[in-house]
Amino acid sequence: MKCDHIDCGDTEKVWLPHIVREHHRGLKSHHFCIRCGMVKNIGSDRATGRGYFINIISQIEKYLKLPGASVRMRLIVKDLEKIEDFDDAYSMSKYAQEKIFISIIKKYYPIPDTTIQQFL
């Protein structure tokens, strides 16, 4: 069940490591959700919606020009929908989304990571 996050107050913030694209940047104070306890992503690397990645799938399909494109596209979208917090800007970073997205694309297309990253 998806949570409608509510921030804790400024006095309740917790000090946690600040990580940007797998690089530690020291400690920063983070808000957390008072309903579910999820710690808020405070970096500039914010998560985007599924629509952004669906548009990228479409661009990859046009680039590759392979038969069965609509079927593969639908399977990829279904896999993205199965990931519960994929578009939750509170708990997910864009970098984490990109890693998940690349792994799902590679499941259906035999293309290298660098080709996929060109579209991101």
Secondary structure as GFF3:
##gff-version 3
##sequence-region A 1 120
A	DSSP	three_ten_helix	10	12	.	.	.	ID=ss1
A	DSSP	beta_strand	14	20	.	.	.	ID=ss2
A	DSSP	beta_strand	23	30	.	.	.	ID=ss3
A	DSSP	alpha_helix	50	64	.	.	.	ID=ss4
A	DSSP	alpha_helix	69	82	.	.	.	ID=ss5
A	DSSP	alpha_helix	94	108	.	.	.	ID=ss6
A	DSSP	alpha_helix	113	119	.	.	.	ID=ss7
###
